[in-house]
Amino acid sequence: MLQPVLHIPLTETNLVSPMVKDYLSKKESLKPFVGQWQEMESLQVLLQNRSFEQSKRDILSAYLVQQYKNANINLANSTKVLANIECLKNRETFTITTGHQLSLFGGTLFMSYKILTAIKLAAELQKNNPQNNIVPVLWLASEDHDFEEIQSTYLFGKKFTWEKDSMNKPCGKLDLAGIEKLIEEMKLVLGTSETAQNWIGKIEDAYKSPYDLGTATLRFYHSLFEEFGLVILDPNNRALKSLFAAEIQNDLLLQKNFEQQTAGDKVLAENYKLQINARPLNFFFLDELLGRVMVKKEGDFWICGSNQWNEIELRTQVNNHPENFSPNVNLRPLYQECVLPNLAYIGGPAEISYWMQLKPIFDQNHGTFPLLVLRFMNVIFGKGLAEKMEKFHLMLSDLLMDENKLADLFIKQSKGFDFKQKVEDVLNELQEFVDLSKNIDPNLSKEFLEQKLKLKDFFKNKSGEFNKALAKADEAQIEKLLKLRSKLFPAGVFQERMETLLQHELMANNNLRSELFEILQPLSGQLHFIEN
């Protein structure tokens, strides 16, 4: 049973960027880039003011029904999902959305945290507003072509990779040839427990011929989260992109989005590191032979691969075949908000940062900017970790330090000796001699000062050597301490970015999704330490 034992404000950690910390702290200078702060009151305001065309609702609902049918998912067996799709036609229905690339087999833990945050926040808003329907949505980034970012997964520290040439195609359109070999390799590690067999069944049912990766991902995430009523949307569709045709043309022809984002980025760059770069044109063309090719402008023509269009021809292409145009990261959020009656977007730290960069683009296009919600963040660890840390005279939160700082803190705690402080004390004592002798004998004062500076240099040169000697004396203990830290940072990577839901459900031999849902606090802005 999962048990929260500690909550730490993310603003007090190094797990989020300064920009996200300032957003969580409601720094006024960021207000033009967010619209609303992360709190339930903001959602209530958006709920009261959000409108969405009925024609878009009808197109969206009809497409979703067909999408699930094409994926051979019988919605009659998923009453919550079907009800949520049907109610999207109702003007009192709105969505809470998260999205991600087509991560294999449920992805790492943060993918599940994103989805569950959307589900929980939708449920809480629904409870507060029974007259509305609030639907959680997972947006599949099926048009992304960065296959190398999704072709691997980890299980108990072992890396499993789907060896395949993606040919620069949108990942959602990749066939599943070769993935059966990957599944067989994983089965050797998964074992024969009931939980393992349940996962194997879901994986083999989803990732098989004749499905492509987009359909397989839809089927798999549906099998994991259908009980919560999660609606999954693959937006690579002609009907949906037809709703976005005007924005496609405006971006390619006018380049006003580039101007707006560049101006906003200039302001943000004064205080923060930017997550994405502004681009003059923000669309790829989905070419049958070349895959996903960026549209470029050369003189009076727009070029992508072997295609070349003048302005009239480009307008014709967009109007007749909008499905061939794929927004990059700078315009994908605008597309999302164009086709969904959305209130909030759930993202990780990097996503929250780049969405803030895109607020000027929304303003330029008169789009409704959603509430940005930082996804639930936590670490899961076994029983006894807190007690073990107590034996080191340290706290659980100290495990968030890097290895060197953690080792130094342990030495300080165990020896009761702070080298830096001791040196400072000695130098302060010498300074008293300097100050006292100034009015008695200036030459003597000068000598004292010279000795102080020499001693300062001496200690500076010896500090590293001294700390190494202390560390060597406690080498075995430090090694044990760093092993405990590896529970949070396996292989030096933060747990949620390497370990998977699959791994943790195997270890618990239980469905952790429902337990995570119960303890999740979607607007807390905290890191949760959870004992399993």
NUKOLKOL-727818 format. One record per residue (C-alpha): x, y, z; residue number from 0. Coordinates in nm, 3 decimals, always signed. Example, Ala and Ser with C-alpha at 12.3 -4.5 7.8 and 13.67 -1.06 7.14 Angstrom:
REM residues 2
<<+1.230 -0.450 +0.780> 0>
<<+1.367 -0.106 +0.714> 1>
***
This chain:
REM residues 532
<<+0.000 +0.000 +0.000> 0>
<<+0.144 +0.336 -0.102> 1>
<<+0.191 +0.573 +0.190> 2>
<<+0.295 +0.941 +0.156> 3>
<<+0.553 +1.020 +0.425> 4>
<<+0.693 +1.359 +0.322> 5>
<<+0.601 +1.656 +0.101> 6>
<<+0.857 +1.916 -0.011> 7>
<<+0.776 +2.230 -0.211> 8>
<<+0.933 +2.192 -0.555> 9>
<<+1.055 +2.550 -0.524> 10>
<<+1.296 +2.420 -0.258> 11>
<<+1.448 +2.155 -0.486> 12>
<<+1.669 +2.151 -0.796> 13>
<<+1.420 +1.939 -0.988> 14>
<<+1.254 +2.230 -1.168> 15>
<<+1.396 +2.531 -1.350> 16>
<<+1.405 +2.888 -1.211> 17>
<<+1.124 +2.979 -1.452> 18>
<<+0.897 +2.705 -1.316> 19>
<<+0.989 +2.797 -0.958> 20>
<<+0.887 +3.155 -1.027> 21>
<<+0.563 +3.036 -1.186> 22>
<<+0.479 +2.829 -0.879> 23>
<<+0.571 +3.129 -0.663> 24>
<<+0.340 +3.352 -0.873> 25>
<<+0.611 +3.598 -0.969> 26>
<<+0.431 +3.897 -1.117> 27>
<<+0.676 +3.944 -1.406> 28>
<<+0.558 +3.610 -1.550> 29>
<<+0.190 +3.704 -1.549> 30>
<<+0.187 +3.809 -1.919> 31>
<<+0.315 +3.461 -2.008> 32>
<<+0.063 +3.253 -1.815> 33>
<<-0.268 +3.433 -1.786> 34>
<<-0.368 +3.238 -1.473> 35>
<<-0.174 +3.089 -1.182> 36>
<<-0.179 +2.721 -1.087> 37>
<<-0.474 +2.705 -0.847> 38>
<<-0.831 +2.580 -0.843> 39>
<<-0.971 +2.933 -0.853> 40>
<<-0.807 +2.981 -1.193> 41>
<<-0.981 +2.671 -1.326> 42>
<<-1.314 +2.803 -1.202> 43>
<<-1.257 +3.130 -1.390> 44>
<<-1.165 +2.947 -1.709> 45>
<<-1.462 +2.715 -1.674> 46>
<<-1.700 +3.010 -1.654> 47>
<<-1.549 +3.190 -1.952> 48>
<<-1.443 +2.911 -2.191> 49>
<<-1.655 +2.869 -2.502> 50>
<<-1.619 +2.619 -2.785> 51>
<<-1.801 +2.600 -3.115> 52>
<<-2.068 +2.332 -3.146> 53>
<<-1.945 +2.235 -3.493> 54>
<<-1.602 +2.156 -3.349> 55>
<<-1.758 +1.951 -3.071> 56>
<<-1.952 +1.741 -3.322> 57>
<<-1.644 +1.682 -3.539> 58>
<<-1.430 +1.591 -3.237> 59>
<<-1.681 +1.346 -3.091> 60>
<<-1.750 +1.177 -3.425> 61>
<<-1.378 +1.141 -3.497> 62>
<<-1.307 +0.988 -3.156> 63>
<<-1.579 +0.725 -3.204> 64>
<<-1.432 +0.635 -3.542> 65>
<<-1.076 +0.640 -3.406> 66>
<<-1.157 +0.382 -3.138> 67>
<<-1.348 +0.172 -3.392> 68>
<<-1.050 +0.174 -3.629> 69>
<<-0.833 +0.057 -3.339> 70>
<<-1.069 -0.239 -3.281> 71>
<<-1.168 -0.109 -2.938> 72>
<<-1.529 -0.186 -2.850> 73>
<<-1.644 +0.120 -2.655> 74>
<<-1.956 -0.064 -2.547> 75>
<<-1.723 -0.241 -2.304> 76>
<<-1.577 +0.089 -2.185> 77>
<<-1.881 +0.276 -2.063> 78>
<<-1.690 +0.560 -1.892> 79>
<<-1.483 +0.634 -2.202> 80>
<<-1.785 +0.616 -2.430> 81>
<<-1.986 +0.845 -2.203> 82>
<<-1.704 +1.098 -2.198> 83>
<<-1.676 +1.095 -2.578> 84>
<<-2.051 +1.137 -2.619> 85>
<<-2.073 +1.424 -2.371> 86>
<<-1.806 +1.619 -2.561> 87>
<<-2.093 +1.726 -2.787> 88>
<<-2.249 +1.902 -2.489> 89>
<<-2.160 +2.271 -2.449> 90>
<<-2.117 +2.222 -2.073> 91>
<<-1.834 +1.972 -2.128> 92>
<<-1.466 +2.066 -2.112> 93>
<<-1.136 +1.883 -2.103> 94>
<<-0.819 +1.858 -1.892> 95>
<<-0.539 +1.747 -2.123> 96>
<<-0.190 +1.605 -2.110> 97>
<<+0.021 +1.474 -2.394> 98>
<<+0.339 +1.295 -2.480> 99>
<<+0.534 +1.102 -2.740> 100>
<<+0.445 +0.739 -2.810> 101>
<<+0.645 +0.593 -2.521> 102>
<<+0.665 +0.215 -2.529> 103>
<<+0.470 +0.001 -2.282> 104>
<<+0.350 +0.284 -2.058> 105>
<<+0.672 +0.483 -2.061> 106>
<<+0.867 +0.584 -1.753> 107>
<<+0.691 +0.680 -1.431> 108>
<<+0.646 +1.046 -1.520> 109>
<<+0.420 +0.947 -1.811> 110>
<<+0.178 +0.781 -1.569> 111>
<<+0.203 +1.079 -1.335> 112>
<<+0.100 +1.313 -1.619> 113>
<<-0.200 +1.102 -1.709> 114>
<<-0.313 +1.051 -1.350> 115>
<<-0.275 +1.422 -1.276> 116>
<<-0.511 +1.499 -1.565> 117>
<<-0.758 +1.236 -1.445> 118>
<<-0.750 +1.351 -1.081> 119>
<<-0.777 +1.721 -1.164> 120>
<<-1.072 +1.651 -1.394> 121>
<<-1.240 +1.454 -1.115> 122>
<<-1.187 +1.732 -0.860> 123>
<<-1.317 +2.002 -1.092> 124>
<<-1.614 +1.783 -1.181> 125>
<<-1.694 +1.737 -0.812> 126>
<<-1.691 +2.113 -0.760> 127>
<<-1.907 +2.174 -1.068> 128>
<<-2.166 +1.894 -1.102> 129>
<<-2.347 +2.089 -1.374> 130>
<<-2.045 +2.037 -1.603> 131>
<<-1.871 +1.735 -1.748> 132>
<<-1.491 +1.744 -1.719> 133>
<<-1.313 +1.489 -1.940> 134>
<<-0.947 +1.384 -1.900> 135>
<<-0.768 +1.358 -2.235> 136>
<<-0.435 +1.207 -2.341> 137>
<<-0.300 +1.372 -2.656> 138>
<<-0.075 +1.133 -2.849> 139>
<<+0.215 +1.310 -3.023> 140>
<<+0.188 +1.060 -3.308> 141>
<<+0.340 +1.297 -3.566> 142>
<<+0.667 +1.331 -3.377> 143>
<<+0.959 +1.176 -3.569> 144>
<<+1.221 +1.154 -3.291> 145>
<<+1.212 +0.776 -3.284> 146>
<<+1.538 +0.746 -3.091> 147>
<<+1.370 +0.916 -2.795> 148>
<<+1.105 +0.647 -2.762> 149>
<<+1.260 +0.326 -2.897> 150>
<<+1.398 +0.212 -2.560> 151>
<<+1.260 +0.123 -2.221> 152>
<<+1.416 +0.010 -1.893> 153>
<<+1.330 -0.272 -1.659> 154>
<<+1.522 -0.322 -1.334> 155>
<<+1.810 -0.121 -1.475> 156>
<<+1.833 -0.316 -1.800> 157>
<<+1.781 -0.131 -2.126> 158>
<<+1.556 -0.282 -2.392> 159>
<<+1.569 -0.128 -2.740> 160>
<<+1.346 -0.175 -3.043> 161>
<<+1.594 -0.189 -3.330> 162>
<<+1.433 -0.026 -3.630> 163>
<<+1.500 +0.228 -3.906> 164>
<<+1.223 +0.486 -3.874> 165>
<<+1.300 +0.643 -4.214> 166>
<<+1.217 +0.983 -4.057> 167>
<<+0.848 +0.892 -4.064> 168>
<<+0.599 +1.016 -3.806> 169>
<<+0.631 +0.763 -3.524> 170>
<<+0.258 +0.694 -3.521> 171>
<<+0.277 +0.557 -3.876> 172>
<<+0.559 +0.308 -3.808> 173>
<<+0.476 -0.058 -3.855> 174>
<<+0.553 -0.291 -3.566> 175>
<<+0.802 -0.518 -3.742> 176>
<<+1.068 -0.629 -3.497> 177>
<<+0.887 -0.530 -3.181> 178>
<<+0.790 -0.891 -3.110> 179>
<<+1.160 -0.968 -3.053> 180>
<<+1.178 -0.688 -2.797> 181>
<<+0.870 -0.822 -2.620> 182>
<<+1.018 -1.173 -2.602> 183>
<<+1.338 -1.032 -2.448> 184>
<<+1.136 -0.849 -2.185> 185>
<<+0.926 -1.155 -2.100> 186>
<<+1.242 -1.331 -1.981> 187>
<<+1.279 -1.062 -1.715> 188>
<<+0.912 -1.005 -1.630> 189>
<<+0.860 -1.339 -1.460> 190>
<<+0.542 -1.539 -1.409> 191>
<<+0.356 -1.349 -1.138> 192>
<<-0.009 -1.256 -1.190> 193>
<<+0.087 -0.891 -1.239> 194>
<<+0.352 -0.985 -1.496> 195>
<<+0.109 -1.200 -1.690> 196>
<<-0.147 -0.922 -1.686> 197>
<<+0.102 -0.674 -1.833> 198>
<<+0.228 -0.924 -2.090> 199>
<<-0.129 -0.983 -2.202> 200>
<<-0.191 -0.609 -2.247> 201>
<<+0.136 -0.559 -2.435> 202>
<<+0.087 -0.852 -2.670> 203>
<<-0.273 -0.755 -2.739> 204>
<<-0.178 -0.397 -2.829> 205>
<<+0.159 -0.423 -3.006> 206>
<<+0.083 -0.664 -3.287> 207>
<<+0.014 -0.671 -3.659> 208>
<<-0.168 -0.513 -3.841> 209>
<<-0.151 -0.211 -3.610> 210>
<<+0.094 +0.076 -3.648> 211>
<<+0.267 +0.231 -3.345> 212>
<<+0.003 +0.502 -3.308> 213>
<<-0.281 +0.251 -3.292> 214>
<<-0.084 +0.018 -3.066> 215>
<<-0.015 +0.303 -2.824> 216>
<<-0.382 +0.400 -2.822> 217>
<<-0.484 +0.042 -2.749> 218>
<<-0.225 -0.002 -2.476> 219>
<<-0.292 +0.318 -2.282> 220>
<<-0.663 +0.250 -2.315> 221>
<<-0.611 -0.088 -2.147> 222>
<<-0.423 +0.081 -1.860> 223>
<<-0.655 +0.375 -1.795> 224>
<<-1.000 +0.298 -1.936> 225>
<<-1.135 +0.242 -1.584> 226>
<<-1.079 +0.615 -1.519> 227>
<<-1.265 +0.723 -1.833> 228>
<<-0.950 +0.858 -2.001> 229>
<<-1.014 +0.967 -2.360> 230>
<<-0.711 +0.919 -2.588> 231>
<<-0.673 +1.134 -2.897> 232>
<<-0.444 +1.078 -3.195> 233>
<<-0.472 +1.423 -3.360> 234>
<<-0.315 +1.326 -3.694> 235>
<<-0.647 +1.347 -3.877> 236>
<<-0.783 +1.540 -4.174> 237>
<<-1.111 +1.646 -4.011> 238>
<<-0.933 +1.791 -3.707> 239>
<<-0.663 +1.964 -3.909> 240>
<<-0.928 +2.122 -4.130> 241>
<<-1.032 +2.316 -3.820> 242>
<<-0.674 +2.447 -3.802> 243>
<<-0.628 +2.533 -4.171> 244>
<<-0.646 +2.910 -4.122> 245>
<<-0.372 +2.901 -3.857> 246>
<<-0.154 +2.683 -4.082> 247>
<<-0.182 +2.934 -4.365> 248>
<<-0.123 +3.235 -4.141> 249>
<<+0.194 +3.087 -3.997> 250>
<<+0.342 +2.986 -4.332> 251>
<<+0.240 +3.302 -4.519> 252>
<<+0.266 +3.583 -4.263> 253>
<<+0.526 +3.462 -4.008> 254>
<<+0.360 +3.672 -3.737> 255>
<<+0.396 +3.390 -3.485> 256>
<<+0.773 +3.415 -3.523> 257>
<<+0.764 +3.786 -3.455> 258>
<<+0.547 +3.747 -3.145> 259>
<<+0.744 +3.462 -2.993> 260>
<<+1.075 +3.635 -3.063> 261>
<<+0.956 +3.945 -2.879> 262>
<<+0.837 +3.740 -2.582> 263>
<<+1.155 +3.530 -2.575> 264>
<<+1.364 +3.847 -2.559> 265>
<<+1.186 +3.944 -2.236> 266>
<<+1.208 +3.596 -2.082> 267>
<<+1.575 +3.551 -2.180> 268>
<<+1.670 +3.838 -1.950> 269>
<<+1.608 +3.609 -1.652> 270>
<<+1.570 +3.254 -1.776> 271>
<<+1.717 +2.990 -2.002> 272>
<<+1.473 +2.932 -2.288> 273>
<<+1.341 +2.583 -2.357> 274>
<<+1.268 +2.617 -2.731> 275>
<<+1.367 +2.850 -3.015> 276>
<<+1.135 +3.067 -3.221> 277>
<<+1.117 +2.966 -3.588> 278>
<<+0.998 +3.163 -3.893> 279>
<<+0.790 +2.865 -4.014> 280>
<<+0.643 +2.609 -3.778> 281>
<<+0.513 +2.325 -3.993> 282>
<<+0.642 +2.002 -4.134> 283>
<<+0.506 +1.839 -4.447> 284>
<<+0.428 +1.469 -4.418> 285>
<<+0.580 +1.326 -4.735> 286>
<<+0.512 +0.964 -4.831> 287>
<<+0.874 +0.903 -4.934> 288>
<<+1.080 +1.148 -4.727> 289>
<<+0.883 +1.132 -4.404> 290>
<<+0.840 +1.448 -4.195> 291>
<<+1.009 +1.739 -4.377> 292>
<<+1.027 +2.098 -4.251> 293>
<<+0.861 +2.356 -4.477> 294>
<<+1.105 +2.635 -4.574> 295>
<<+1.061 +2.960 -4.763> 296>
<<+1.300 +3.052 -5.044> 297>
<<+1.215 +3.373 -5.223> 298>
<<+0.852 +3.357 -5.334> 299>
<<+0.828 +2.979 -5.292> 300>
<<+0.768 +2.735 -5.009> 301>
<<+0.990 +2.427 -5.032> 302>
<<+0.976 +2.088 -4.862> 303>
<<+1.156 +1.794 -5.016> 304>
<<+1.072 +1.777 -5.385> 305>
<<+0.762 +1.995 -5.338> 306>
<<+0.764 +2.362 -5.435> 307>
<<+0.462 +2.595 -5.417> 308>
<<+0.388 +2.959 -5.476> 309>
<<+0.140 +3.137 -5.248> 310>
<<-0.172 +3.032 -5.439> 311>
<<-0.052 +2.671 -5.462> 312>
<<+0.033 +2.665 -5.091> 313>
<<-0.314 +2.788 -4.997> 314>
<<-0.462 +2.518 -5.219> 315>
<<-0.246 +2.249 -5.057> 316>
<<-0.349 +2.355 -4.706> 317>
<<-0.717 +2.378 -4.794> 318>
<<-0.730 +2.046 -4.982> 319>
<<-0.485 +1.843 -4.774> 320>
<<-0.444 +1.991 -4.423> 321>
<<-0.365 +1.639 -4.298> 322>
<<-0.024 +1.668 -4.469> 323>
<<+0.083 +1.960 -4.250> 324>
<<+0.221 +1.884 -3.905> 325>
<<+0.286 +2.156 -3.643> 326>
<<+0.619 +2.164 -3.462> 327>
<<+0.653 +2.212 -3.086> 328>
<<+0.589 +2.586 -3.122> 329>
<<+0.247 +2.545 -3.286> 330>
<<+0.131 +2.208 -3.154> 331>
<<-0.016 +2.365 -2.837> 332>
<<-0.219 +2.609 -3.047> 333>
<<-0.349 +2.318 -3.257> 334>
<<-0.443 +2.130 -2.942> 335>
<<-0.642 +2.418 -2.800> 336>
<<-0.810 +2.471 -3.139> 337>
<<-0.963 +2.123 -3.149> 338>
<<-1.031 +2.061 -2.777> 339>
<<-1.263 +2.247 -2.535> 340>
<<-0.970 +2.258 -2.299> 341>
<<-0.921 +2.424 -1.959> 342>
<<-0.579 +2.305 -1.845> 343>
<<-0.267 +2.141 -1.980> 344>
<<-0.070 +1.905 -1.754> 345>
<<+0.301 +1.911 -1.827> 346>
<<+0.643 +1.839 -1.686> 347>
<<+0.889 +2.116 -1.592> 348>
<<+1.026 +2.155 -1.946> 349>
<<+0.677 +2.165 -2.098> 350>
<<+0.553 +2.429 -1.856> 351>
<<+0.854 +2.641 -1.951> 352>
<<+0.800 +2.623 -2.326> 353>
<<+0.424 +2.673 -2.299> 354>
<<+0.498 +3.003 -2.124> 355>
<<+0.713 +3.100 -2.422> 356>
<<+0.413 +3.038 -2.648> 357>
<<+0.161 +3.264 -2.472> 358>
<<+0.235 +3.548 -2.722> 359>
<<+0.147 +3.313 -3.010> 360>
<<-0.191 +3.243 -2.850> 361>
<<-0.247 +3.615 -2.811> 362>
<<-0.153 +3.671 -3.176> 363>
<<-0.406 +3.408 -3.291> 364>
<<-0.677 +3.499 -3.037> 365>
<<-0.652 +3.148 -2.895> 366>
<<-0.763 +3.050 -2.546> 367>
<<-0.456 +2.984 -2.334> 368>
<<-0.514 +2.700 -2.083> 369>
<<-0.412 +2.687 -1.722> 370>
<<-0.062 +2.537 -1.698> 371>
<<-0.041 +2.267 -1.432> 372>
<<+0.285 +2.107 -1.329> 373>
<<+0.231 +1.734 -1.317> 374>
<<+0.246 +1.535 -0.996> 375>
<<+0.606 +1.457 -0.900> 376>
<<+0.714 +1.198 -0.646> 377>
<<+0.959 +0.924 -0.558> 378>
<<+0.858 +0.573 -0.455> 379>
<<+1.080 +0.378 -0.218> 380>
<<+1.068 +0.066 -0.005> 381>
<<+1.000 +0.048 +0.366> 382>
<<+1.281 +0.135 +0.601> 383>
<<+1.454 +0.400 +0.393> 384>
<<+1.366 +0.681 +0.635> 385>
<<+1.497 +0.477 +0.930> 386>
<<+1.822 +0.406 +0.746> 387>
<<+1.868 +0.776 +0.679> 388>
<<+1.815 +0.849 +1.048> 389>
<<+2.108 +0.622 +1.127> 390>
<<+2.321 +0.849 +0.912> 391>
<<+2.176 +1.146 +1.105> 392>
<<+2.023 +1.267 +0.777> 393>
<<+1.673 +1.327 +0.643> 394>
<<+1.497 +1.177 +0.343> 395>
<<+1.504 +1.511 +0.167> 396>
<<+1.886 +1.512 +0.185> 397>
<<+1.885 +1.237 -0.078> 398>
<<+1.795 +1.503 -0.336> 399>
<<+2.148 +1.645 -0.307> 400>
<<+2.414 +1.552 -0.559> 401>
<<+2.657 +1.283 -0.445> 402>
<<+2.941 +1.514 -0.340> 403>
<<+2.721 +1.745 -0.134> 404>
<<+2.549 +1.448 +0.030> 405>
<<+2.885 +1.294 +0.124> 406>
<<+3.006 +1.628 +0.265> 407>
<<+2.689 +1.666 +0.470> 408>
<<+2.729 +1.315 +0.611> 409>
<<+3.088 +1.386 +0.713> 410>
<<+2.981 +1.707 +0.880> 411>
<<+2.701 +1.530 +1.067> 412>
<<+2.901 +1.222 +1.166> 413>
<<+3.218 +1.403 +1.270> 414>
<<+3.048 +1.707 +1.411> 415>
<<+3.312 +1.896 +1.216> 416>
<<+3.255 +2.158 +0.948> 417>
<<+3.591 +2.232 +0.783> 418>
<<+3.470 +2.550 +0.618> 419>
<<+3.323 +2.684 +0.943> 420>
<<+3.634 +2.593 +1.144> 421>
<<+3.858 +2.776 +0.897> 422>
<<+3.632 +3.078 +0.915> 423>
<<+3.651 +3.071 +1.295> 424>
<<+4.032 +3.062 +1.289> 425>
<<+4.053 +3.347 +1.038> 426>
<<+3.809 +3.555 +1.243> 427>
<<+4.030 +3.506 +1.549> 428>
<<+4.330 +3.630 +1.353> 429>
<<+4.131 +3.927 +1.230> 430>
<<+4.078 +4.028 +1.592> 431>
<<+4.457 +4.053 +1.633> 432>
<<+4.474 +4.260 +1.316> 433>
<<+4.203 +4.499 +1.434> 434>
<<+4.334 +4.523 +1.792> 435>
<<+4.692 +4.609 +1.689> 436>
<<+4.597 +4.869 +1.427> 437>
<<+4.603 +5.157 +1.676> 438>
<<+4.887 +5.010 +1.885> 439>
<<+5.149 +4.912 +1.627> 440>
<<+5.057 +4.941 +1.255> 441>
<<+5.357 +4.731 +1.153> 442>
<<+5.252 +4.452 +1.385> 443>
<<+4.899 +4.472 +1.247> 444>
<<+5.037 +4.439 +0.897> 445>
<<+5.231 +4.126 +0.996> 446>
<<+4.920 +3.972 +1.151> 447>
<<+4.727 +4.044 +0.829> 448>
<<+4.999 +3.885 +0.615> 449>
<<+4.989 +3.572 +0.829> 450>
<<+4.610 +3.562 +0.807> 451>
<<+4.621 +3.578 +0.425> 452>
<<+4.890 +3.309 +0.410> 453>
<<+4.683 +3.086 +0.636> 454>
<<+4.373 +3.151 +0.427> 455>
<<+4.559 +3.035 +0.115> 456>
<<+4.693 +2.734 +0.303> 457>
<<+4.346 +2.622 +0.412> 458>
<<+4.209 +2.685 +0.066> 459>
<<+4.469 +2.453 -0.086> 460>
<<+4.420 +2.189 +0.181> 461>
<<+4.038 +2.183 +0.198> 462>
<<+3.997 +1.931 -0.081> 463>
<<+4.274 +1.711 +0.055> 464>
<<+4.127 +1.723 +0.404> 465>
<<+3.776 +1.634 +0.283> 466>
<<+3.914 +1.346 +0.077> 467>
<<+4.092 +1.214 +0.385> 468>
<<+3.769 +1.234 +0.585> 469>
<<+3.576 +1.066 +0.306> 470>
<<+3.833 +0.787 +0.282> 471>
<<+3.802 +0.724 +0.654> 472>
<<+3.425 +0.684 +0.609> 473>
<<+3.440 +0.528 +0.262> 474>
<<+3.227 +0.225 +0.347> 475>
<<+2.958 +0.436 +0.512> 476>
<<+2.948 +0.684 +0.225> 477>
<<+2.916 +0.398 -0.021> 478>
<<+2.612 +0.272 +0.172> 479>
<<+2.466 +0.623 +0.178> 480>
<<+2.508 +0.669 -0.198> 481>
<<+2.344 +0.331 -0.250> 482>
<<+2.040 +0.466 -0.064> 483>
<<+2.047 +0.774 -0.288> 484>
<<+2.035 +0.546 -0.591> 485>
<<+1.679 +0.455 -0.488> 486>
<<+1.586 +0.808 -0.596> 487>
<<+1.848 +0.839 -0.871> 488>
<<+1.906 +0.497 -1.033> 489>
<<+2.213 +0.519 -1.257> 490>
<<+2.231 +0.886 -1.162> 491>
<<+1.896 +0.964 -1.328> 492>
<<+1.593 +1.089 -1.132> 493>
<<+1.373 +0.786 -1.066> 494>
<<+1.066 +0.899 -1.262> 495>
<<+1.271 +0.940 -1.580> 496>
<<+1.416 +0.588 -1.583> 497>
<<+1.201 +0.348 -1.385> 498>
<<+0.864 +0.244 -1.524> 499>
<<+0.513 +0.185 -1.398> 500>
<<+0.556 -0.172 -1.521> 501>
<<+0.859 -0.223 -1.297> 502>
<<+0.693 -0.080 -0.988> 503>
<<+0.373 -0.276 -1.034> 504>
<<+0.581 -0.592 -1.069> 505>
<<+0.770 -0.511 -0.750> 506>
<<+0.446 -0.442 -0.563> 507>
<<+0.262 -0.727 -0.742> 508>
<<-0.030 -0.489 -0.750> 509>
<<-0.212 -0.228 -0.960> 510>
<<-0.055 +0.095 -0.835> 511>
<<-0.258 +0.322 -1.063> 512>
<<-0.558 +0.336 -0.833> 513>
<<-0.340 +0.392 -0.528> 514>
<<-0.148 +0.673 -0.699> 515>
<<-0.476 +0.830 -0.806> 516>
<<-0.601 +0.838 -0.446> 517>
<<-0.295 +1.007 -0.297> 518>
<<-0.226 +1.242 -0.587> 519>
<<-0.259 +1.617 -0.519> 520>
<<-0.263 +1.777 -0.865> 521>
<<-0.219 +2.143 -0.768> 522>
<<+0.013 +2.106 -0.469> 523>
<<+0.339 +2.208 -0.641> 524>
<<+0.518 +1.962 -0.416> 525>
<<+0.750 +1.664 -0.445> 526>
<<+0.597 +1.366 -0.265> 527>
<<+0.800 +1.092 -0.098> 528>
<<+0.590 +0.774 -0.108> 529>
<<+0.669 +0.455 +0.079> 530>
<<+0.560 +0.128 -0.078> 531>
***
